[in-house]
Amino acid sequence: MLAETKTSEQRRRPERRLDSVGPVRTCAGCAKRAPADELLRVIVDNAGVLAVDLANSRFGRGAHVHPSIDCWSKALKGGFARAFKTSVTSVTTTVGDMATQIVVSANRRIEGLVSGARRARHAVAGADTVQQAVRDGTAKLVVVACDAAAAAKLSEIQRAISQGTAIVWGHKARLGALLGCDEVAVCAVLHEGVAAAISSAYRASQPFLDVARSEAWWCPEVR
């Protein structure tokens, strides 16, 4: 009896450790449990069509899946249908189709967040200004344009990259349009919550870049 009790407690220990970091959900692909903020939320409409909910809006009935090709493949083959307990139209959709949706949705979300940060004065642009924000700790996230190789080599930008507080995203012309300028090579987001939301959307898209069949606004590396 004692041995059975210990076994039961051992089974519960990982669950308690997961719960301690926030809400826990089950992946519709691999069926493993993980913190909700490590998974992508997917919703289904009345017609059984899937959509990725990167904003975690809580709209509609949701399921969760790891941001990995393997888990999405398994989820599309039946995991989503089981999770939603209904026929899901997108079970016939390819991983490439869903990857495209994820990448495009992530980039649209990042665009909206960067633009909103500018309007709220939670973003600054320009190499000198951004470097100062990194030095004084007000920069919560640095965004470097894909075609801004020179900016990426600046000491403070390199520091942000090494600390994991920088992403390479968009192009100078696109960042400039979002920030009300002609071109922007690098910008910094000063609001912690906005920075976290941008980082989350960026991380969600990364595993799907190679298989996404789209002309999205991203670039895998600084050229």
N, C-alpha and C positions, 0 to 999 in steps of 0.2 A: 504493500500500500504506500509506503514511504517513497519507494522508487517511482511509482506511478505519479505521486504528487509532484516530485521533482521534475519529472518529464513534462508534466502539464505546465509548471512554472517556466521551464526552459522554452516551451513553445510560445509563452506569452511575453517573454523578455524583449525579443526584437520588436514586437508590436508596441510596447511601451516606449522604446527608444524612438521609434518613428513618430509616435504621437507627441513626443516632447518637442519636436521641431515644427509642429503645426498640423493642419488637416492632412490625413492620409487617404489615398485613393488607390484603387486597383487598376493596373494597366489592362486595357481591353485586348492587348496583343499577347504579352507574355504572362499575364495573370498575376504578376508580382505586385506587392504593395510598395508604395513610395510616397514621399511627401508630395502634396498636390502641386507645389510650385516647381517640381522637377518634371511634371507631366504637361502635355498639351490637352486642353479641354476641347471636346468636340460636341456639337449639338446636332440634333436632327429635327427637321420640320415635319409638318403633318403629312407631307408627301413622301417622307422617308429619305429625304436628301440630306447628306452630311455637310457641315460647314465647320471650319476651325474657329474657335472663340478665343483669340489671342488676348483680348481685353478682359477675359474672365468675367463677362458681364452677367453671368448667371441666367441669361435669357434662354428659355427652352430647356428641354431635357438634355442632360449632359452625360458624357462618358469621358474617360481619360486614357491617354496613351503616351508611352515614352517617345521622345523626339528621336526616333531611330528608324531606319529603313526596315529592319527586321520586325520590329513591333508593329509598324504600320502595315506591313505585308500580312502578318497574322491577323491583325484586327480587321482588315478589309476582307479577308477570306471567311470571316464568321464571327470574329470577336465583337465587332460592333453590333451585329444582329443579336448576339446573346446579351450584350450589355443593355441594349435598348428594348430587348424582348419584343422585337417587331421586325418586319422585313425592311431592310435598309437598301435603298436604291443604289447607294454608292458601293455596295459590295462588288459591283461589276466595274467600278472605277479602278484604273491602274494606280500603282504607287507614284508613277510619274505625274499623273493628273493631280493627285493630292499634294505632292511635293510642290508643284507649281502654285497651287492655291496657298500653301503655307508660306512660301517665299514671297509671293505677291502681297498676301495679307500682312506679313511681318513688315515689309517695306512701307506699305501704306500706313501702318500703325506708327512706325518710326517717323515718317514724314509728318504725320499729325502731331506727334509729341514734340518734335523739334520746332515746328511752326508755333505750337501753343506755348512752348517755353520762351520763344522770342517775344510773343505778345505779352507774356507775363513778366518779361525782363528776367527770366531765369536762364538765359543763355548769352554767352559772349563769343565774339569771333575775332580772328586775327591771331597770328603767331605770338606776338609779344603779350597781348592781353591774356591769352590762354595759358602761356607759360607762367605768368604771374599768378593766375588762378590756381595752377597746379602747385606752385611754391607755397602759397598761403593756405592751401587746403580747401578753398571754396569750390574748386572744380570736382564735382562728383562723378563726372564722366566726360572723357574727351572723345570727340568724333573727328576722325581724320579722313579726308576724301581719298578715294582710291587713286586718283591721279595727282596726289600731293606728296610725291616721294621726298621732296626737300623738307617739308614740314615734319614728316615722320622721323627724320633724322635729328631733329632738335633735341637737346638734352632732356628738357622737362617732358617732352612728348614721349621720348624713349622711356623715361621713368614711369610715366602713366601706363605705357604698354606693358612694361615689366611687372607692374603691380596689378595688372588685370583691370585697370580702370580706363581703358581706351578701346575703341573699336574702329575698324576700317570699314567705311560704309559710304555709299553714294559717290558723286563726283562734285568737283568744285562748282560747276555751274548749278547743279541741283541744290547743293547746300546753300549757295548764294541766294537762290530763289526763295528757299524756305526762310532764310534769315534777312531778307530784304536787301541783299547786296548783289553786285554783279557776279562775283565768284568768291567762295570761301574755301580755303584749304583745310582749316581746322577750326573747330569750335568747342566750347566747353559748356556742359549743362550744370547749373549751379543748384538745382533743386533735387534733393535726394530721391524723392518718390518718382519724379519724372525720369531721372537717370536710371533707376531700378527698372522701370517699365520699358525703357528703350533697350537696356541690356537683356531683359527677358525676351523681348521680341527678336532681338538679334540672335541670341543663343538658340532660340527655337528654330530659326531658319537654317542655321549652319549645316546640320546633317543632311539637308535636302538640296543643297546648291547644285551638286553634280548631276542630280537626276531631274531637277526642275526644268521643264521645257518651256521657258519663258524668256522674254527680254526684260528681266526685272532690273531694278536700280541698284544692284549690288556689284561687288567686285571682290574676289577671294583674297586678293593681296594688293599691296601697294606696288604699282608699276613704275 
